[in-house]
Protein backbone atom coordinates (compact mmCIF):
# COMPACT_ATOMS: atom_id res chain seq x y z
CA UNK A 1 0.00 0.00 0.00
CA UNK A 2 1.22 3.49 -0.76
CA UNK A 3 2.16 5.99 1.90
CA UNK A 4 -0.70 8.13 3.13
CA UNK A 5 -0.40 11.74 4.24
CA UNK A 6 -3.00 13.52 6.30
CA UNK A 7 -4.02 16.88 4.92
CA UNK A 8 -6.65 19.48 5.61
CA UNK A 9 -9.00 20.92 3.02
CA UNK A 10 -11.68 23.54 3.39
CA UNK A 11 -15.00 22.74 1.71
CA UNK A 12 -18.39 24.41 1.51
CA UNK A 13 -20.81 22.91 4.05
CA UNK A 14 -23.15 21.52 1.40
CA UNK A 15 -20.35 19.76 -0.46
CA UNK A 16 -18.97 18.21 2.71
CA UNK A 17 -22.47 17.06 3.72
CA UNK A 18 -22.89 15.40 0.35
CA UNK A 19 -19.48 13.70 0.59
CA UNK A 20 -20.27 12.40 4.07
CA UNK A 21 -23.65 11.06 2.95
CA UNK A 22 -22.36 9.53 -0.28
CA UNK A 23 -19.20 8.05 1.22
CA UNK A 24 -20.82 5.61 3.57
CA UNK A 25 -18.69 7.03 6.35
CA UNK A 26 -15.31 7.01 4.58
CA UNK A 27 -14.85 10.54 3.27
CA UNK A 28 -11.14 9.93 2.64
CA UNK A 29 -11.86 7.05 0.24
CA UNK A 30 -14.58 9.10 -1.44
CA UNK A 31 -12.24 12.05 -1.99
CA UNK A 32 -9.48 9.72 -3.18
CA UNK A 33 -11.78 8.21 -5.83
CA UNK A 34 -12.84 11.69 -6.94
CA UNK A 35 -9.24 12.88 -7.20
CA UNK A 36 -8.15 9.74 -9.09
CA UNK A 37 -11.01 10.22 -11.55
CA UNK A 38 -9.94 13.84 -12.07
CA UNK A 39 -6.34 12.71 -12.51
CA UNK A 40 -7.47 10.44 -15.36
CA UNK A 41 -9.49 13.26 -16.95
CA UNK A 42 -6.45 15.55 -16.70
CA UNK A 43 -4.27 12.90 -18.40
CA UNK A 44 -6.77 12.25 -21.21
CA UNK A 45 -5.30 14.77 -23.70
CA UNK A 46 -1.80 13.32 -23.34
CA UNK A 47 -3.11 9.77 -23.65
CA UNK A 48 -5.17 10.73 -26.71
CA UNK A 49 -2.09 12.33 -28.33
CA UNK A 50 0.01 9.24 -27.55
CA UNK A 51 -2.63 6.93 -29.06
CA UNK A 52 -2.84 9.05 -32.21
CA UNK A 53 0.94 8.97 -32.55
CA UNK A 54 0.96 5.21 -31.95
CA UNK A 55 -1.69 4.76 -34.66
CA UNK A 56 0.42 6.81 -37.06
CA UNK A 57 3.50 4.77 -36.16
CA UNK A 58 1.59 1.55 -36.81
CA UNK A 59 0.53 2.79 -40.24
CA UNK A 60 4.09 3.86 -41.03
CA UNK A 61 5.51 0.49 -39.91
CA UNK A 62 2.89 -1.33 -41.97
CA UNK A 63 3.92 0.73 -45.00
CA UNK A 64 7.57 -0.15 -44.40
CA UNK A 65 7.27 -3.80 -43.42
CA UNK A 66 3.90 -4.94 -44.69
CA UNK A 67 0.47 -5.39 -43.24
CA UNK A 68 1.42 -8.50 -41.24
CA UNK A 69 3.30 -6.32 -38.77
CA UNK A 70 0.35 -4.10 -37.97
Rosetta silent file (secondary structure, phi, psi, omega in degrees, C-alpha in Angstrom):
SEQUENCE: XXXXXXXXXXXXXXXXXXXXXXXXXXXXXXXXXXXXXXXXXXXXXXXXXXXXXXXXXXXXXXXXXXXXXX
SCORE:     score description
SCORE:     0.000 S_00000001
   1 L     0.000  145.521 -178.676    0.000    0.000    0.000 S_00000001
   2 L   -75.566  159.513  177.526    1.216    3.495   -0.757 S_00000001
   3 L   -66.437  140.968  178.737    2.161    5.991    1.901 S_00000001
   4 L  -111.156  143.688  177.214   -0.699    8.130    3.133 S_00000001
   5 L  -127.590  128.647  177.607   -0.397   11.745    4.240 S_00000001
   6 L   -76.259  137.662  177.592   -2.998   13.517    6.299 S_00000001
   7 L  -141.428  165.870  179.346   -4.022   16.885    4.920 S_00000001
   8 L  -118.622  134.224  174.364   -6.646   19.484    5.607 S_00000001
   9 L  -127.498  152.697  177.373   -9.004   20.920    3.021 S_00000001
  10 L  -109.626  124.570 -176.546  -11.684   23.543    3.392 S_00000001
  11 L  -126.361  152.541  171.672  -15.001   22.744    1.706 S_00000001
  12 L   -62.593  147.502 -176.857  -18.387   24.412    1.509 S_00000001
  13 H   -55.242  -42.198 -176.682  -20.806   22.912    4.050 S_00000001
  14 H   -67.357  -36.100  179.747  -23.154   21.520    1.401 S_00000001
  15 H   -69.964  -41.171  177.128  -20.354   19.761   -0.460 S_00000001
  16 H   -64.572  -40.180  178.173  -18.974   18.214    2.712 S_00000001
  17 H   -61.704  -42.427  177.936  -22.470   17.060    3.721 S_00000001
  18 H   -63.533  -45.861 -179.547  -22.894   15.397    0.349 S_00000001
  19 H   -60.508  -42.079  179.242  -19.477   13.702    0.590 S_00000001
  20 H   -63.808  -43.099 -178.885  -20.272   12.402    4.066 S_00000001
  21 H   -68.926  -40.936 -175.934  -23.651   11.057    2.953 S_00000001
  22 H   -78.999  -19.710 -172.802  -22.357    9.534   -0.278 S_00000001
  23 L   -84.564  -10.786 -176.003  -19.200    8.055    1.224 S_00000001
  24 L    65.793   25.747  177.087  -20.817    5.607    3.572 S_00000001
  25 L    98.473   -5.488 -179.675  -18.686    7.030    6.346 S_00000001
  26 L  -118.089   79.630 -177.834  -15.312    7.008    4.577 S_00000001
  27 H   -62.888  -36.327 -179.812  -14.852   10.540    3.269 S_00000001
  28 H   -59.703  -45.601  179.497  -11.138    9.928    2.640 S_00000001
  29 H   -65.832  -37.847  178.966  -11.859    7.048    0.242 S_00000001
  30 H   -63.114  -47.007  179.639  -14.583    9.100   -1.445 S_00000001
  31 H   -65.887  -39.877  178.131  -12.244   12.052   -1.986 S_00000001
  32 H   -59.686  -45.510  178.440   -9.476    9.722   -3.180 S_00000001
  33 H   -61.184  -41.859  179.702  -11.780    8.213   -5.826 S_00000001
  34 H   -64.170  -42.223  179.964  -12.838   11.691   -6.940 S_00000001
  35 H   -69.220  -37.511  177.395   -9.236   12.875   -7.204 S_00000001
  36 H   -65.995  -39.007  177.249   -8.145    9.745   -9.087 S_00000001
  37 H   -63.625  -41.231  178.107  -11.007   10.217  -11.550 S_00000001
  38 H   -67.015  -36.850  177.462   -9.935   13.837  -12.069 S_00000001
  39 H   -59.392  -41.514  177.348   -6.337   12.706  -12.509 S_00000001
  40 H   -66.446  -42.057  177.355   -7.466   10.445  -15.361 S_00000001
  41 H   -62.689  -38.892  179.035   -9.488   13.259  -16.951 S_00000001
  42 H   -65.993  -32.279 -178.539   -6.451   15.547  -16.705 S_00000001
  43 H   -82.546  -13.987 -173.680   -4.272   12.900  -18.403 S_00000001
  44 H   -54.275  -44.825  179.940   -6.769   12.254  -21.212 S_00000001
  45 H   -60.732  -41.011  179.284   -5.303   14.772  -23.705 S_00000001
  46 H   -67.135  -39.569  178.849   -1.798   13.322  -23.338 S_00000001
  47 H   -66.483  -42.266  178.447   -3.113    9.768  -23.650 S_00000001
  48 H   -60.496  -44.260  179.340   -5.170   10.733  -26.707 S_00000001
  49 H   -63.933  -41.000  178.636   -2.090   12.325  -28.333 S_00000001
  50 H   -63.153  -42.620 -179.656    0.007    9.236  -27.552 S_00000001
  51 H   -65.294  -39.561  178.290   -2.631    6.934  -29.060 S_00000001
  52 H   -64.258  -41.661  178.028   -2.843    9.049  -32.215 S_00000001
  53 H   -64.636  -42.367  179.343    0.945    8.966  -32.555 S_00000001
  54 H   -62.211  -40.044  178.163    0.963    5.213  -31.954 S_00000001
  55 H   -63.716  -41.581  177.609   -1.688    4.760  -34.660 S_00000001
  56 H   -64.575  -40.112  178.174    0.419    6.813  -37.057 S_00000001
  57 H   -62.846  -41.292  179.756    3.495    4.773  -36.156 S_00000001
  58 H   -61.964  -43.587  178.109    1.586    1.547  -36.814 S_00000001
  59 H   -62.952  -42.041 -179.880    0.531    2.794  -40.237 S_00000001
  60 H   -65.333  -42.720  178.353    4.094    3.857  -41.028 S_00000001
  61 H   -64.460  -39.350  178.249    5.508    0.494  -39.906 S_00000001
  62 H   -63.316  -38.878  177.480    2.888   -1.329  -41.965 S_00000001
  63 H   -63.939  -38.449 -177.955    3.916    0.727  -45.004 S_00000001
  64 H   -75.978  -43.764 -170.038    7.566   -0.151  -44.397 S_00000001
  65 H  -114.279   -1.417  179.434    7.271   -3.797  -43.418 S_00000001
  66 L   102.425  161.228 -175.788    3.904   -4.938  -44.688 S_00000001
  67 L   -66.015  -23.701 -177.965    0.467   -5.386  -43.241 S_00000001
  68 L   -62.612  -27.700 -179.110    1.416   -8.496  -41.236 S_00000001
  69 L   -71.493  -39.741 -177.719    3.301   -6.324  -38.769 S_00000001
  70 L   -76.166    0.000    0.000    0.351   -4.100  -37.969 S_00000001
